[in-house]
Amino acid sequence: MDNNKLGGKSVILRLEMDTKEVHFGQVASSIFEAGGDIVAIDVIQTGQHMTIRDITITVTDTVDIDIITEMIKNLHGVKLVNISDRTFLLHLGGKIETKLKVPIQNRDDLSRVYTPDVARVCLAIHEEPRKAFTLTIKRNTVAVISDGSAVLGLGNIGPYAAMPVMEGKSMLFKQLADVDSFPICLDTQDTEQIIATIKAIAPGFGGINLEDISSPRCFEIEERLREELDIPVFHDDQHGTAVVLYAALINALKIVNKPIHDIKVVVCGIGAAGVACTKILLSAGVTNIIGVDRNGAITAGTTYDNTMWNWYAEHTNPGCIEGSLRDVINGADVFIGLSAGGLLRREDVMTMADNPIVFAMANPTPEIKPEEAEDIVGVIATGRSDYPNQINNVLCFPGIFRGALDCRATTINEEMKLAAAEAIASAVSDEERSKHYIIPSVFNQAVVKAIRDLVIKAAIKTGVARRIPREYR
């Protein structure tokens, strides 16, 4: 979408006006004629023959802000100082900050938080490294790390441009689960350098959240770090998506009354998320999964340049079905789209099994829009917030890290992911569940606690918890 199309949003124009040459009424008329609606006027500075004002206007989907600004520039006596909108204003100076837990008010406080008394704490950790979890921020801190190579739907935009997304992630960690986190964007896309850098900074953190790292490098980076670190490493684009998808599937299968062991699933788009979704479904008991990418179905007996596809071929598509998406979707109970908009047609959905489940998760345009198929599906979900049943990994990562940190887990294993999915699914009661409501809101305050509880139990059961919280003893 053109960045100048500000559909349904506010934009602020700072105007310097020569009051001898122009009246504000002329400016307001020009804005109105160009399709803008003035909602606020703030006087910033005024003089005998000059005034500076911030004009807040809203624009509709069809209005191009360039038209408005061009009309204003053509007015004699008006200078357009700058243009901003509420989103940019929110980002000024970044979206997060650090704060003290206790104030430093006198020399005694200074000696205890810094020198000389802090030396005693340092030596205690030196003698017993595990005390870092109780005596430093490590206990409740996650590093949100990206190299900027696969940001949202923007692609490889680099570390500087990736920072606003990582800051937003840190905001969600804090607000939803009271987890402190730091956004860290690395100015390298070399796999070995990324692994080495994360290992070097790991002592200060209780967990590592990898974000927006391109496939297939993300697989090796996560796998190596999981092996070489003793704190949880979680690539949210893979596993967060997988957890929430499985939660949605649990409830969708209840709607259509189909057992998970009997369903045929087609996964379209075998990147990081597609592989992770497949793995969690295999762990949950699905036996018939067919993966499709741009070259068709992934089948055993073919050697792929992508090593993860070779793994995929060995563990899926038991019938060795070949062909395109159109060929393999025939008779499928579930379609999972992690690819690109518009790939699935209504005619394709009509060849699926009765009451099919369609999870069209491509953003911003789903593989098929709900209005194109809602009358012929059992359940449909997307990754968008403006349709029912949004599959959003925000539902997962705050709670799963809250649980992992509280029991000081050494890893986040498959059992913990399955537990997180079951917790998310349980947030929708039997009375609430319908084809239009299979997944809770990201603002449902019960979700984080439910995930935390089940994740801790799974960590304890699988032996990866180094601490048993009091309520579980």
C-alpha positions in Angstrom: 0.0 0.0 0.0 1.2 3.5 -0.7 2.5 5.1 2.5 0.7 8.3 1.6 -2.7 6.6 1.8 -3.8 7.2 5.3 -7.1 5.5 5.3 -9.2 6.3 8.4 -6.1 7.8 10.2 -5.1 11.1 11.6 -2.4 13.3 10.3 -1.0 16.5 11.8 0.1 19.4 9.6 2.2 22.2 11.2 1.5 25.4 9.3 3.2 28.8 9.5 0.8 31.4 8.3 1.3 35.1 7.4 -1.9 36.6 8.7 -1.6 39.6 6.4 -1.9 37.4 3.4 -4.1 34.5 4.4 -6.9 33.8 6.8 -7.3 30.4 8.5 -10.8 30.0 6.9 -9.0 29.8 3.5 -6.8 27.0 4.8 -9.7 25.1 6.4 -11.7 25.4 3.1 -8.8 24.0 1.1 -8.4 21.0 3.5 -12.1 20.3 3.3 -12.3 20.5 -0.5 -9.4 18.0 -0.7 -11.3 15.5 1.4 -9.8 16.2 4.9 -11.8 16.6 8.1 -10.3 19.0 10.7 -10.7 17.5 14.2 -8.3 19.7 16.2 -6.4 23.0 16.0 -3.5 23.9 18.3 -1.8 27.3 18.4 1.9 26.7 18.8 3.2 30.2 18.4 1.7 33.5 17.5 3.0 37.0 16.7 1.7 40.3 15.3 1.6 39.0 11.7 2.5 35.3 12.0 0.9 32.3 13.6 2.1 28.6 13.8 -0.7 26.1 14.2 -0.9 22.3 14.3 -3.9 21.1 12.3 -5.1 17.6 13.0 -7.2 16.1 10.2 -8.6 12.7 9.5 -8.7 11.3 6.0 -10.6 8.4 4.5 -9.4 5.4 2.6 -9.6 7.2 -0.8 -7.9 10.4 0.2 -4.2 10.9 -0.7 -2.5 13.2 1.8 -0.4 14.6 -1.1 -3.4 16.2 -2.6 -4.2 18.0 0.7 -0.6 19.2 1.2 -0.3 20.3 -2.5 -3.4 22.5 -2.1 -2.0 24.0 1.1 1.4 24.7 -0.5 -0.4 26.6 -3.3 -1.9 29.1 -0.8 0.0 32.4 -0.6 1.2 33.2 2.9 1.2 29.5 4.1 4.3 27.5 4.8 4.0 23.7 5.5 6.6 23.2 8.3 6.1 19.4 8.7 3.7 16.5 8.5 3.3 13.8 11.1 0.7 11.3 12.2 -0.2 9.8 15.5 1.8 6.6 14.8 5.0 8.6 14.1 4.4 10.8 17.1 4.1 7.7 19.3 7.5 6.5 18.2 9.4 9.8 18.9 12.3 8.9 21.1 11.3 5.2 21.1 8.4 3.4 22.8 10.2 2.0 25.9 12.5 3.1 28.7 14.2 1.7 31.8 13.3 2.8 35.3 14.8 2.3 38.8 13.2 -0.2 41.1 14.6 1.8 44.1 15.8 5.4 44.1 19.3 6.5 45.0 18.8 9.2 47.6 22.0 9.4 49.6 25.6 8.1 49.9 24.4 5.0 51.8 22.1 4.0 48.9 24.9 4.7 46.5 27.3 2.4 48.4 24.8 -0.4 48.4 23.8 -0.3 44.8 27.3 0.4 43.5 30.6 0.6 45.3 31.8 -0.7 47.7 28.9 -2.9 48.9 28.0 -4.3 45.5 31.3 -6.2 45.5 29.8 -8.6 48.1 27.0 -9.4 45.7 29.4 -9.9 42.8 31.5 -12.3 44.8 28.4 -14.3 45.8 27.5 -14.8 42.2 31.1 -15.6 41.3 31.0 -18.4 43.9 27.6 -19.6 42.9 26.6 -18.5 39.4 23.0 -19.7 39.7 22.5 -16.8 42.1 22.5 -14.5 39.1 18.8 -15.5 38.7 18.0 -14.1 42.1 20.4 -11.2 42.4 20.3 -9.6 38.9 17.7 -8.7 36.3 18.3 -12.1 34.7 15.4 -13.6 36.6 12.8 -11.6 34.6 14.5 -10.4 31.5 14.3 -11.5 27.8 16.4 -10.3 24.9 14.3 -9.6 21.8 16.8 -10.1 19.0 16.6 -9.6 15.2 18.9 -9.1 12.3 16.2 -7.3 10.3 16.2 -9.8 7.5 12.5 -10.8 7.5 10.5 -8.0 9.2 6.7 -8.4 9.3 5.7 -8.3 5.6 8.5 -5.9 4.8 11.4 -8.3 4.2 15.1 -7.6 4.6 15.0 -4.0 5.8 18.0 -4.2 8.1 18.6 -3.7 11.9 17.9 0.0 12.1 14.5 -0.2 10.5 13.6 -3.4 12.5 14.0 -1.6 15.9 10.4 -0.2 16.1 9.0 -3.8 15.8 11.4 -5.1 18.5 10.4 -2.2 20.7 6.8 -3.0 20.2 7.5 -6.6 21.2 9.1 -5.4 24.4 6.0 -3.3 25.2 3.8 -6.4 24.8 6.1 -8.5 27.0 5.8 -5.9 29.8 2.1 -5.0 29.6 0.8 -8.5 29.1 3.1 -10.6 31.3 5.3 -8.1 33.3 8.4 -9.5 31.6 11.2 -7.0 31.2 12.9 -7.2 27.8 15.4 -5.3 25.6 15.2 -4.9 21.8 18.5 -5.8 20.3 19.0 -5.5 16.5 22.3 -7.0 15.2 24.1 -5.3 12.3 25.1 -8.7 10.7 23.3 -11.4 8.9 26.1 -13.9 9.2 24.8 -17.0 11.0 28.0 -17.6 12.9 28.3 -14.0 14.0 24.7 -13.9 15.2 25.2 -17.1 17.2 28.4 -15.9 18.8 26.9 -12.5 19.6 23.9 -13.9 21.3 26.0 -16.4 23.3 28.2 -13.5 24.4 25.3 -11.4 25.8 23.3 -14.3 27.2 24.5 -14.0 30.8 22.3 -10.9 31.3 19.1 -12.6 30.2 16.8 -15.3 31.4 15.5 -16.0 27.8 16.1 -15.2 24.2 13.3 -14.3 21.8 14.4 -14.5 18.2 12.4 -12.4 15.8 12.2 -11.7 12.1 15.2 -13.7 11.0 14.9 -15.1 7.5 14.5 -18.8 6.6 16.4 -21.1 6.4 19.1 -19.4 8.6 16.6 -19.1 11.4 16.5 -22.9 11.9 20.3 -23.3 12.4 20.5 -20.2 14.6 17.8 -21.4 16.9 18.9 -25.0 17.0 22.5 -24.1 17.8 21.5 -21.6 20.5 19.2 -24.2 22.1 22.1 -26.7 22.2 24.7 -24.2 23.4 22.8 -22.1 26.0 21.0 -23.1 29.2 18.2 -20.6 28.9 15.1 -20.7 26.7 15.6 -19.8 23.1 12.3 -19.2 21.2 11.9 -18.1 17.6 8.5 -16.5 17.8 7.8 -16.4 14.1 8.1 -20.2 14.1 6.8 -21.4 17.4 4.5 -18.6 18.5 2.6 -18.9 15.3 2.5 -22.7 15.7 1.2 -22.6 19.2 -1.6 -20.2 18.4 -2.5 -22.1 15.2 -2.8 -25.3 17.2 -4.9 -23.6 19.8 -7.3 -22.4 17.1 -7.4 -25.9 15.5 -8.3 -27.5 18.9 -11.5 -25.4 19.0 -12.2 -25.5 15.3 -12.2 -29.3 15.3 -14.7 -29.2 18.1 -16.9 -27.0 15.9 -16.8 -29.4 13.0 -16.7 -32.5 15.2 -13.6 -34.2 13.7 -10.9 -36.1 15.6 -7.4 -34.8 15.1 -6.0 -38.2 14.3 -8.2 -38.6 11.2 -7.8 -35.2 9.5 -5.9 -34.4 6.3 -4.0 -31.2 6.5 -2.5 -29.1 3.7 0.1 -26.5 4.7 0.8 -23.9 2.0 4.2 -22.1 2.5 7.0 -24.2 4.0 9.1 -21.5 5.6 9.9 -21.0 9.3 6.3 -20.8 10.4 5.1 -23.6 8.1 7.7 -26.0 9.4 7.0 -25.1 13.1 3.2 -25.5 12.5 3.8 -28.9 11.0 6.0 -30.0 13.9 3.5 -29.1 16.5 0.6 -30.8 14.6 2.7 -33.9 14.3 3.3 -33.8 18.0 -0.4 -33.3 18.6 -1.3 -36.5 16.7 -1.9 -35.4 13.1 -0.7 -38.2 10.8 -1.5 -36.9 7.3 0.1 -33.5 6.5 1.0 -32.4 3.0 3.3 -29.4 2.6 3.1 -27.3 -0.6 5.4 -24.5 -1.7 5.8 -22.6 -5.0 7.2 -25.7 -6.7 4.4 -28.0 -5.6 4.0 -30.7 -2.9 7.1 -31.7 -0.9 7.6 -35.4 -1.3 10.0 -38.1 -0.1 12.5 -39.2 -2.8 13.3 -35.7 -3.9 16.5 -34.0 -2.7 16.0 -30.3 -1.9 18.6 -27.5 -1.6 16.7 -26.4 1.5 17.8 -28.9 4.2 14.7 -28.3 6.2 12.6 -29.4 3.2 14.5 -32.7 3.2 13.5 -33.2 6.8 9.9 -32.2 5.9 9.8 -34.7 3.1 10.8 -37.5 5.4 8.2 -36.7 8.0 5.1 -35.7 6.0 3.0 -36.7 3.0 2.7 -40.4 3.8 0.9 -41.0 0.5 3.7 -39.3 -1.6 1.0 -37.1 -3.3 2.5 -34.9 -6.0 1.3 -31.8 -7.7 0.2 -28.2 -7.1 -2.0 -26.8 -4.3 -5.0 -27.4 -6.5 -4.1 -31.1 -6.8 -3.4 -31.9 -3.1 -6.1 -29.9 -1.5 -8.8 -32.3 -2.8 -10.4 -34.0 0.2 -8.4 -32.0 2.8 -10.1 -31.3 6.1 -7.8 -28.4 7.0 -5.9 -25.7 4.9 -3.2 -23.8 6.7 -1.9 -20.8 4.6 1.4 -19.2 5.5 2.3 -18.0 2.0 0.8 -15.2 -0.1 -2.5 -13.5 -0.7 -5.0 -14.8 -3.2 -3.5 -18.3 -3.7 -6.6 -20.2 -2.6 -9.7 -20.0 -4.7 -13.3 -20.6 -3.8 -13.3 -23.5 -6.3 -10.4 -25.1 -4.4 -12.3 -24.9 -1.1 -15.2 -26.6 -2.6 -13.1 -29.7 -3.4 -12.1 -30.0 0.3 -13.9 -32.4 2.7 -17.2 -31.5 4.3 -17.1 -28.6 6.8 -13.5 -27.7 5.9 -11.3 -25.6 8.2 -9.4 -22.8 6.4 -6.7 -20.8 8.2 -5.6 -18.2 5.6 -2.9 -16.5 7.6 -0.9 -14.5 5.0 -0.7 -10.8 5.8 -1.9 -8.3 4.8 -3.9 -10.2 2.2 -5.0 -13.7 3.2 -4.8 -16.6 0.8 -8.6 -16.3 0.5 -10.8 -13.6 2.0 -13.4 -14.9 4.5 -16.3 -13.3 2.5 -15.3 -15.4 -0.5 -15.7 -18.8 1.4 -17.5 -18.3 4.7 -20.7 -19.9 3.4 -18.9 -23.2 2.4 -16.5 -23.6 5.3 -16.9 -25.0 8.8 -14.5 -22.4 10.2 -12.3 -19.8 8.7 -9.5 -17.7 10.4 -6.9 -15.2 9.2 -4.0 -13.3 10.6 -5.9 -10.0 10.4 -7.6 -8.1 13.3 -10.5 -6.9 11.1 -11.9 -10.4 10.6 -13.1 -12.8 13.3 -10.7 -15.5 14.5 -7.4 -13.7 14.3 -4.4 -16.1 14.7 -1.9 -13.8 16.4 1.3 -14.9 18.1 0.9 -12.1 20.6 -1.4 -14.7 22.4 1.6 -17.0 23.0 5.0 -15.4 23.7 4.2 -13.3 26.8 2.7 -16.2 28.7 5.1 -18.9 27.5 8.1 -16.8 28.6 6.3 -15.9 31.9 6.1 -19.6 32.7 9.6 -20.4 31.5 11.1 -17.6 33.6 9.1 -18.4 36.7 10.4 -22.0 36.8 13.8 -21.1 35.3 13.4 -23.5 32.5 16.5 -24.5 30.5 14.5 -24.6 27.3 11.0 -24.3 25.8 10.3 -27.9 24.6 7.5 -29.3 22.6 5.5 -30.3 25.6 5.5 -26.7 26.9 4.3 -25.5 23.5 1.5 -28.0 23.4 0.5 -26.9 26.9 0.5 -23.3 25.9 -1.8 -24.1 23.0 -4.2 -26.0 25.2 -4.2 -23.1 27.6 -5.1 -20.6 24.9 -7.8 -22.9 23.5 -9.3 -23.3 27.0 -9.8 -19.5 27.3 -12.8 -20.0 25.0 -15.5 -21.7 26.9 -17.9 -24.3 25.5 -20.7 -21.7 25.7 -18.7 -19.0 23.9 -17.2 -21.3 21.1 -18.6 -20.8 17.7 -17.4 -20.8 14.1 -16.8 -17.0 14.5 -15.0 -17.3 17.9 -12.4 -20.1 18.3 -9.5 -18.0 19.7 -9.5 -15.4 22.5 -8.6 -11.8 22.2 -5.0 -10.7 22.7 -6.3 -8.5 25.5 -8.0 -11.4 27.4 -6.2 -11.1 30.7 -6.8 -14.7 31.6 -4.7 -16.0 28.8 -1.2 -15.2 30.2 -2.0 -16.8 33.6 -3.5 -19.9 32.0 -0.4 -20.4 29.7 2.0 -19.7 32.6 0.3 -22.4 34.8 0.3 -25.2 32.1 3.7 -24.3 30.8 5.2 -24.6 34.3 3.5 -27.9 34.9 4.9 -29.2 31.5 8.4 -28.0 32.3 8.3 -29.7 35.7 7.0 -32.9 34.2 9.6 -33.0 31.5 12.5 -32.2 33.9 13.6 -28.8 32.4 12.5 -26.7 35.4 15.3 -25.6 37.7 13.0 -24.0 40.2 9.6 -25.3 41.4 7.4 -22.3 42.2 5.8 -22.5 45.7 2.3 -23.2 44.4 3.5 -26.3 42.6 5.4 -27.9 45.4 
